């Protein structure tokens, strides 16, 4: 096993064995990382890399949206669905217009949601203690 495949296997095992809340955190962090990467690139000169980062960020947000289960908390699910759609639109706009400005709003929403999930995690830990 080469070093790259060993690292990939290790990362995969971390995700597979992580509690669901940790997976959610990792997904938000990944989306934020991809948005930050896109923001650091010139959308015209480095279009391929810019596009790849936006596609990755959009795919993560789409997965978060598709994982929503309205059966447990219909109002919260509807609000999250709306926010995820907003972020996806901002990412799409940044791609289509080759303009990084819409990424400010996308990043802000993702950061706010990640902070909220981190608070849920802390509350769960406090309740379990």
Long-range contacts (C-beta under 8 A, 24 or more apart in sequence): 21-117, 21-120, 21-121, 21-124, 22-121, 24-64, 24-117, 25-114, 25-117, 25-118, 25-121, 27-60, 27-63, 27-64, 28-64, 28-110, 28-113, 28-114, 28-117, 29-114, 30-56, 30-60, 31-56, 31-57, 31-60, 31-61, 31-64, 31-110, 32-107, 32-110, 32-111, 32-114, 34-60, 35-91, 35-103, 35-106, 35-107, 35-110, 36-107, 38-94, 38-100, 38-103, 39-100, 39-103, 39-107, 43-94, 43-98, 43-99, 43-100, 44-98, 47-98, 50-95, 50-98, 51-95, 54-91, 54-94, 54-95, 57-91, 57-106, 58-88, 58-91, 58-92, 61-87, 61-88, 61-91, 61-110, 62-88, 80-113, 83-109, 83-113
